[in-house]
Amino acid sequence: MKYMLYARVSPKGSDWHAEETSISMQIQEMKDYILRKDPAAKFLIQQDEFKSGKNLNRPGIQAVLSDLELPEPPWSTLVVWALDRLSRSLADAVPIFEKLRDAGCGFICVRQDYLSTQGAMARFTLNQTILIAQLEREMTSERVKAKMVWIAEKGKIPAGKIPLGYRRKKNAKNEIEPDPETAPIVQDIFKSYLAQTETVVELRRRYSEYIYGKMQLYRMLRNRLYIGEVEYDGKVYPGRHVPIIDRDLFDAVNAMLPGERRAPRPGRQIYKYLLQGLVFCECGKKMVPYSVKKSGNTRYFYYKCQDTDSCKYAINAERLDAEVMEAVKEIALDENYIRERYEDWQRDRAEQEQRNRAEIEKSATLVTEAQREVDKIDNLFLSGVVTSANASHWNAKLQAARDNLNLLQEKHRHLVDDLAGVKANADLPDLLQELRRWADLLDRAGDDFNIKRNLILGIVKNVRCIDREGHIEIAVMTKGKKWRPEWGLVITFRRVIDKHVRKFRNGSLKG
């Protein structure tokens, strides 16, 4: 029987070579526990190093969940060292157990071996344990916040990056002092802004080593630390540090600063770029939104090549967006074209399957050799060859061998996953039905930009301008229910948009 071992350490937790919650310790303890019950057990391993358990945004657990989406998962039981390694949230944990149940897979928790997913009473006990883990996380968050407030009330710096002009005090936790090198820079920025001797752009350019954007400059000018105050969680407390900006100067500068949110200019022309981030120039660079005012007050909208020094090309955004929408609907309803691309895809997949099988055989041999090396060193410990004098040497050798085995096992698992993806062929009738659904959804979206944008992001992989005559190439993706996104069939086709290309000359659009 195959077991999936899942291990995790928190961002501020232990590492591979640390103490009781290290990944290596979790994996070894899980293996020992399973082998006592099933000596013929085989293992797959997933891990999330330095990842929080408050949500499922972790590559390791996502790989586990992806396995459960397959028609036949490559393992039969999920094993964790402790329940909080899997999740600290009931909202996240319950769907995991539902997926395990639907896939016919079991669950084992080594440190809480009374937990399982079989039976109503077992599920009740499991849910109660998850609730306790969630309560622990929330109480920890409240304690941390209370500690940060207490630090701020004492006039110290609770958290965050130390602003320009200050440095941390030596041997004084959460306290700062003026930095003799950068404090004069902050004072000069405040005085220059008040005197209006330089624009914001000029100030930022002069101090580009310290200030990277206009909003960073504005945040600095609003920072109350400079007048000896500490702001945390919406409240202001007297600070223990020395101010480097006079309060009158600070108030005068803040009275001149623009508001946090500016009202839109009356009568301004707004265009929402449907394909933003998806359009590429023939030179390979991305094309970004750009607009120019011509013919009086009429504004025209384009996708402009980022390489404005040598390429200098743009394409009309409104026409391109409309053309891509129509092209996607047209290709979605062209069954003959889809059938041809589907057959091409199947041939490519067959060739890929042959290559994958050869790599899997080679990988399996390497895993076997690595396992033998681990077993060989384990036997030295059992035979008494390892003594207190040479224990550190053999411990290091054993750890290196286990790390190498885990790495090879992970690579082998990925190769097996890729082969499973190759074999999970799309069903052509389902594919055609999905494509027709695209066309229907795009029709029904009407003028709702948000709906159209979400649909396009789920369908269009990219749009490429392939020459200077207005020819474009559109790649669309298909995602079946039993497919992972990376297995999606990509269909590429070409369209012609005549006279929609404009050339940049001297920084403006001509032609």
N, C-alpha and C positions, 0 to 999 in steps of 0.2 A: 504494500500500500504506500502511496506517495503522500507526504505531508508538506504543507507550505508553512515554513517557519517565518514569522514576522517579528522583527525587533525594532525598537525605536529608543533614542535618547533625546532629551529635550535640548533646546538651544544652549542652555547653560548647564546641561547635565554632563555625564561622564563621556569619555571617548573610548576608543577600542582598547586602550591599555589602562583604563582607569579602574574604578572600584566596583561595587556590587551591582550597579545598573548598567555596566558597559555592554555594548552590543555583543562582543565576543562571549561574555559571561552568559547573557540571555540565550544565545544560540546554543552554547554548550549544554546549559541546564535543560533546555527544551529537548535536545537530542538525547541526553541521558534519560529523561523522563519517558520519552516515546520508545526508546530501545528496550527499556525494561518491560514495556507492555507488548511491543512488536519488534522482535529482534531482526526481522527482515525488512524493516522500514527503510524507505528511500526519502530523501529530503530535497526540497527546493527552498531557496532563501530569498526573502525580500527584507530590506532594511531602510530606515529613515534616520540618518544621523543628524543630530542637532535640529530636529523638527518638533514643533509644538503639537500637542495632542488635542488642542481646542477645536480643530476642524480637520477636514479630510484633504486639505491642499498639500499633500505629500506625495512625491513620486512613487514611493514604495507601496503605500496603501492603494494608490490609484492602479498600480499594476495588478495587485491582488483582486481589486474589483473588476478590472478588465478581464481577468481569467474567468470570473464568474459569469460574464456575459457570453462566453463561448458555449456552443452546443454541448461540448464535453470538456469541462475544465481539466487541465493537466495534473491536478492533484485532488485528493478526496477529503482532506481535513485541514482546517486552518488552526495553527498552534501559536499561542502568544505566551509570553512569560508571565505577564500580569495584565489584568483587564485595562488598566489605565495606559498601557503601552499601545493598545488598539485605539481607544478613544476616551476622552473625558466628558463627552457630550452625549446625552440620551438621544438627541435629535440625529446625531451622526451614527450612533451605534446601532439603533434599531433597524435602519435600512440595511446595514451590513448583515445582520442576522437573518433578515428576510431574504436577502440575496443568497446567503448560504443555504437556507431552507429550500428556496426555489431551484437551486442548482443541485440539490441532493448532497451537499457537502456538510461535514461535521465541524465541530468547534471544540477546542481543548484549551483551557487556561491552566498553566502549570502551577502557579502560586495559589490559585483559587480553583482547585480541581473539583470542587462541588458544582461548578458552573458548567452547564451544557445548553444545547438548544433543543433538547428533546423533552417533551412533556410540559404541561401547563404550569406545574409547580416550579420546574427548573427555569422556565422563561420568566416567571414572576420573580424568583430569586435573582436572576440575571439582571432584570430591569432595576431592582432595588439597588444592586451593587453599582450599576451605571449611574443611578441618581446620586449615590453617595460620592462617586468620583467627580460628578459634575458639581455637586455642592462644595467639595474640597477646592476645585479650581476657582469657583466664584468667590469663596471665602478668602482664598489666597489673593485674588485680584483686589478685593476690598481692603485686605490688610496692607497690601503694597501701596494702594492709593492713600490710605490713612497715614502710612509712614511718609509718603511724599508731601502730604499736607503739613504734617508735623515738622518736616525739614524746612518747608517754606515759611511756616510760622516763626521758626527760629531765625529767619533771615538768611538761610543758606540756600544753595542751588540744588533743587530736588533731582533734576534729571536733565538730559539734553546736552547739545553741543555748546561749549563755551563760546560766547560771541567774540567777534573781532574787538580787540582793545583790552581783553582780559586774558589771564592765564590761571590755572589752578594753583592754589597755595600748596607748598610742600608740607607734608605731614599734617594736613588739615583737610579732612574729608568734607566734600560738598561746599568748600569755600574757595573764593576767587580773589584775585588782586589785580590791579592795573598792570598791563604789559608795557614796559617802557618803550618797546619798539613799535607797537601798533596802536597804542592809545592816542598818540599825536595824529595818526591818520584819521581816526574816528572824529576827533575834535575838528580837524580841518574839513572833513566832509560836512559836518553839521554847519560850520561857519560859512562854507562856500555855498551850501544850499540856501541858507538864510539870505546871504548877500546877492544871490542869483548871478554870481560872477561866471558860473559855468552851468550848462544844462545837465540834466540827469545822464544823458548819453556821454557827455564829455567827462563827467565825474567817474562814471563806470569805466570808461576807456583809460583814464589816468590811473585808476586803482584796479586794473583788470586782474592783477595777481591775487586780489582778495575778494573782489566782487564780480560775480559771473552773470548777473542779470539785473534788470531794472527792479523786479519785484523783490529781489534780495536786498537791494539798496533801500527800498521803501520799508521793508521789515526791520532793517537795522535802525532806520530813523524813528521807528515807532517803539523800539525795544526799551522798556522802562528800567532794565538793568543799569543803563548808562546813568540814571539819576539816583541810583542807590536803592531801587525797589525790586522786589521779586514778584513776578506774576505767575500764578499756577492755578489751573482749573477755574479760570475766570475771575479770580480774586487777586488783590494786590496786597503784599506784605512789606513792611520795612526791612531792608536788607542790611547785612552786617558788613558788606564790602564797601570800598571807597568809590563814590561816584566820579566819573570822568567828564560828565557833561553837566553844565549848570542848568537848573530847572527852568529858568526863564528862557534860555536858549532852546531847550527841548520843547517847551510849550509853543514858542514862536514858530519853530520848524514844523511841528505837528499841525498847527493852524493852517500852514501852507500846503500840506500834503493832500493829494487827491483822495476822495472817498474810497472805501474798500470796494464798493460796487458803483460803477459809472452807469448813468442812465444812457440808453441808446440814443445816438444822434437822430433828431427828427428827420424823417424822409430818407434815411439811408437805405441803400439797396442791399438786400441780403440774399445770398444764394447758398443753399446747402448742397455740398458736393457728395453725390451719391457714391462715387467710386473712390473716395479719398483713401489713400494707402494701398490701392490695388493697381494703379496705372504705372507702367514702366515705359521709358523712352527706348528708341532703337539702340541708343548707346549703352543701355543697361541700367542707367540711373533711374531712381524713382521720379515720378512727376508729381509736383505738389500744387495745391490750390494757389491761384494767382488771379488778380483782377486788374483791369485798366480802364480808365475813363476816356471815352472818345465820343466824337459827334456831339459836342455840347456836354450835357450832364449824363449821358447814357453810359452805363458801366457794363463791360463785357467780362465774362468769367472763363478762365482757362485752367487746364492742367499744364504746368510749366516744368520743363526739365530742370533738375537741381543743378546741372552743370551749365550755368549761364555764361561761363567764360568761353567754352569751345563749342558746345552743342547749340544753345540758344533757340530751342524749338518748343512750341506749345501747341495744344490742341483744344478746340472749343469745348468747354465742359458741359454746357447744356445739351449740345448735339451728341456728344459722346455718351453721356448718361442715358439719353433717350434711345440711342442706337443700341447700346448694350442691353438695355431692358428688352427691346424688341428682338434682338438677336437671341437672347437666352430663351425667350418664349418660343421663337421659331425653331430653334434646335431641339427644344424639349418635346416638340410635336412631330419631329422628323424621325419616324420609326426606322426607316431604312438606314439613315446615317448612324443612328444609335446602334443598330444591329451590327454594322460594319466595325464600329469602334469596339463593341463588346467582344467580337471575335478576335480582333487584334489584341485586346487585353488578355483574353484567355490564352492565346499563344505565348504572350510575354510571361504570364504567370506559370505556364508549364515549364518554360526554360528556367525561370527563377527557382522553381521547386527542385529541379535537378541539381542546380548549384547549391541550394540550401542543404539538401541531403548529404552531399559530399562534405560540406563544412560541419554538419552535425556529427558525422562519423569521426572526423578528425578531432572535434571538440570533446566527444565522449572519451576518446583515447587519452586526451590530456587530463580530463577529470579523473579517470581511473588511476593514472600515474600519480596525480597529486594526492589522491586518497591513500594510495599505498605508502607514500612518503609520510603522511600524517600517522597512519597505523604503525609504521616502522618506529617512529619516535615515541608514540604511545607505549609500544612494547618495551622500549628501553626503560621507561619509568616503572613499568610493572615488573621487569626482570631484576631490578635493583642496580642496574648500571649507573643510573643517575644518583649522585650523592649530594650532600649539602655543599660540597666544594665545587661541583660543576653544575648545580641545579640552575643557576641564572643563565648559563650558556644554553642548556637544553630547553629551558622555558622560552628563550628568545627564538630558538630554532623551531620549536613547536608552534609558537604564535605566527611566525613567518609562513610556515607550511599551511596552517589553517587559513591565514589571510589569502594565500595563493589559491587554495582550494575553493574558498568562497567566491573569489573573483572569477575563476574558471567555471564554477557552477552557474554563476549569474550570466556569464556570456553564453553558456550552453542553453540556458533557459530562454534567453532572448532569441537564439537561433531556432529553438523549437517553436516559440511564439510566432516567429516570422513564417515558419513552414505551415503552422496552423492557419495563418492569414492567407497564405497562398492557396491552401486547400479549400478555404471558405469561399467558394465561388459565389458570385452574385447570381440571383435568379433573374433571367432576362424579363419575364413578365412583370415581376415586382419592380425592376428597374424602370421599365416603360411606364408603369403606373406612377412611380415616384416622380418621374419627369413631367408627366401630365399634371400632377399635383402642383409642381413648381409653377407651370404656366397659369394654372387656375389661381394660385395664391397671388402671383404678380398682377393678374388682371383685377383681382378683388382689392388689392392694396390701394388702388385709386391714387389720390394725392397725399396719402399719409406717408410722410417721409420716413418716420421711424420704422414702420412696418417694412417698407421697401428696402431700407438700409439693412435691417436685420436679415431679410431674405437674401439680399445680394451677398452679404458677408458669409452666409451659409452655403451659397451656390458658386460664386465666382472665385476662382483661385487667383487669377491675375488677368490684366488686360495689357497687351504689349503693342506698341506702335512699331511696326516692323520695317517701315521705310518712310521716306519724306513725302510720299504721295497720298497719305491718308489711309493706308492699309493697316488694319489692326488685327491682332490675334487674341481670341478670347479662350481662356481655359476655365471650364466649369468642373465642379466636383460632384460626385454622388456618394451618399452615405446611407447604406442600407441598415436595417435594424440589427443585423447580426455582424456588422462590420465595425472594425475600429476605424477612426478617421484616416489613419495613415494607409489603410488598405483601399481607400476610395478610388473608384475609377475616374480618372481625369480625362475629359473629352476636350480636345482642342479644335477650334475651327476659326475661319478667317472671315472678316468683313471688310468692306471698302467704305470709307467716309471721304468723299471727294471734297476738296477745297475747304477742309476744316483745319488745316495746318497753317500756323502762322510762325514767321521767323522773327527772332529778337535781333534788333539792331540798336546799338547804343542805349540798351536798357529799356527800350519800349517795343511794343508789338507793331509790326508793319505788315501790309499785304492783306 
